[in-house]
Amino acid sequence: MLFFRGNHHAMDKYRHGENPFALVTGSSLGIGKAVAVELAALHFNVILHARTVEELEPVKEEIHKLYPGTRVVCLAQDAAVKVDWPHLLNQVKDLNITVLVNNVGTSSPFLPFDSLEKSEDDQIEAVIRVNTIFPTQITRNLLPTLMNNSPSLILNICSGSTYAPMAFLGIYCGSKASNLAWSQSLRNELRLLKRDVECKAVMTGNVATNGNSIPVDTFVPSAKVYAKSLLARADSSGPVYNGYWRHTPQLLICQFLGFFFPSVLDNICANVAKGLLVWRAQIGDKTALKVTDIPKYRHGERPFALVTGATAGIGKALAFELARLNFNVIIHGRTQEKLDPIRNELLEKHPDMSVVCLVQDASKTADWPALIKQLEGLRITVLINNVGASGPVPYNALECATDEQIETVIRVNTIFPTQLTRNLLPNLIENAPSLILNLTSGAALVFPPLLSVYSGTKSSNLAWSQALAHEFHYLKRDVTCKAVMTGSVQSAGHNRAISAFIPTSEVYAASLLARAGTSSLVYAGWWRHALQASVLLRTIVASSDQTLVCQRFFDELSACLRFELGSRRRHKGSVNMAAKYW
Ligand SMILES: NC(=O)c1ccc[n+]([C@@H]2O[C@H](COP(=O)([O-])OP(=O)(O)OC[C@H]3O[C@@H](n4cnc5c(N)ncnc54)[C@H](OP(=O)(O)O)[C@@H]3O)[C@@H](O)[C@H]2O)c1
């Protein structure tokens, strides 16, 4: 039973030096507050964080009353806005911080459960800022301190919703999936660089807090019980652990079944049928690979397909392939100068097609009404969210990245596609049947070091895409939404030699469109990537959403077993894999 409940000395290792401090973000209420109080009980001094100092005063008082002598520092910062990090962290620069708990999170500052159609652009940005940008940037800014004060610990509070992305919570599920992937990628990186900083993702099921109306029951602990448990389990050997032992069966079931839309039974039947179909399509029969239904979206008068990031690489190749398939195309890029030659080339090859340019730097805040006005009157039936950035320095350790680089990658890869999709939804719904393809990456599944922010954003694309597909199903919209798992492809941004497993952008673009008819919510854009993924990742993980769920199920199962059996073996595997990978 002790194994299940954890170890009371799990945090001892990080309580060293003079006056050790633990910083807990979002600690005015709920789990954050309970974790801060529990850390004080474990003889840590604490740095509390919330929007205002007034919100933190009662927590400070409570800690002083319960544990006199504990030093408590309050940091006031709204996580939903751009942060002046040097100014904020100057207040704690001389403190011996050995523990960082990234707890702050929100489903939406305005409407907790709403469809993408009804969300506002500033809500989307706020959720992604609070849940993704803020934890990543605070970690980057505190990494030198944590390395200096090692051994140290970063705990990232994630959510069980990642395993089963839900309708009406797509942006939240995406941002939490991002935390989970980023955390694992960062852990691999810290080990690769031999930093004595431990980084773990904590999977959290339902917890009764004053922010939600869920009552305490067998599987729903109070925030206090949960905080005690998650800290007691912090010496789990895996990169991810469940904060509370009774959440383990819940999360496993949740992962195994996926989320029950429209019903558990339907889901099981669909899983079996799709699994067989996808397996046959991916590996079994090469002729079955051409599961195209792209012509289905070429209907009505002058149908348009919009491709983001169409000035180079896969995006450019997609624009040409769509024009070849008789779609009029809208090409997006950051400047007119970059788009003009592509437009001319397209018109030269396909003089009967219309080509429209959409200029917007995806890393900057867009004036969406003005941008969408330019597309007025165009019947858009296909949207391909292809634009992606790994950063100005593609392979970069988090400790070397700048806050600007982090924000750029997250804006280009998550905020821009989400806001663009939201703004185009009325057009896509009116011109249904329509299709949204979101390009994600194998990095969302293998968590490579030196690409942690990218890995997080691509995992976010994957979860958000699945949640959106469930949402369309539930709202009976005839809009299909799929995530395309992309392995290595030669492109402008990924200048690798062509090989058996690295196609040109042109080959890849033709293949991913040809395979868009697969019944799966997640599919590999090229059959050899599916094969590669099957071999490398043990299952046909990249070929279907269901197998993705299975992959995570087995990962979680093995992590739980390792923990529950008290294994303290270091996770050498992931470091070796990372070293080989790079
Ligand atoms: N290639 C691979 O091996 C690979 C693997 C996995 C996933 N993917 C995913 O596939 C997608 C395409 O990748 P790719 O290799 O074709 O990329 P790429 O060759 O680097 O091309 C990226 C495209 O996005 C545009 N772009 C980048 N930042 C932008 C910004 N701030 N504003 C507007 N446009 C911007 C680029 O325009 P500029 O010309 O102006 O820079 C270019 O058109 C990405 O989502 C990527 O994550 C690729």
The ligand as a Gaussian input file, in Angstrom:
#p B3LYP/6-31G(d) Opt

LIG

0 1
 N        9.756000      18.635000     -42.976000
 C        9.659000      17.752000     -42.001000
 O       10.481000      16.831000     -41.883000
 C        8.513000      17.808000     -41.042000
 C        8.399000      16.795000     -40.076000
 C        7.335000      16.827000     -39.185000
 C        6.381000      17.843000     -39.276000
 N        6.519000      18.828000     -40.213000
 C        5.500000      19.880000     -40.229000
 O        5.081000      20.132000     -41.559000
 C        4.794000      21.517000     -41.728000
 C        5.583000      22.081000     -42.892000
 O        6.960000      21.841000     -42.675000
 P        8.093000      22.189000     -43.763000
 O        9.243000      21.320000     -43.476000
 O        7.509000      22.207000     -45.102000
 O        8.496000      23.671000     -43.304000
 P        9.378000      24.757000     -44.085000
 O       10.048000      24.163000     -45.257000
 O       10.218000      25.410000     -43.048000
 O        8.261000      25.768000     -44.568000
 C        7.509000      26.438000     -43.591000
 C        6.515000      27.332000     -44.259000
 O        5.863000      28.075000     -43.210000
 C        6.102000      29.480000     -43.420000
 N        6.264000      30.198000     -42.180000
 C        7.107000      29.936000     -41.155000
 N        6.985000      30.874000     -40.204000
 C        6.033000      31.732000     -40.639000
 C        5.442000      32.892000     -40.099000
 N        5.840000      33.398000     -38.930000
 N        4.477000      33.508000     -40.804000
 C        4.074000      33.045000     -41.995000
 N        4.597000      31.948000     -42.570000
 C        5.570000      31.307000     -41.886000
 C        7.382000      29.536000     -44.217000
 O        7.430000      30.795000     -44.867000
 P        8.801000      31.594000     -45.076000
 O        9.256000      31.160000     -46.429000
 O        8.364000      33.008000     -45.028000
 O        9.736000      31.211000     -43.994000
 C        7.168000      28.358000     -45.167000
 O        6.273000      28.693000     -46.175000
 C        5.128000      22.178000     -40.391000
 O        3.954000      22.314000     -39.635000
 C        6.062000      21.210000     -39.732000
 O        6.007000      21.312000     -38.323000
 C        7.568000      18.827000     -41.098000

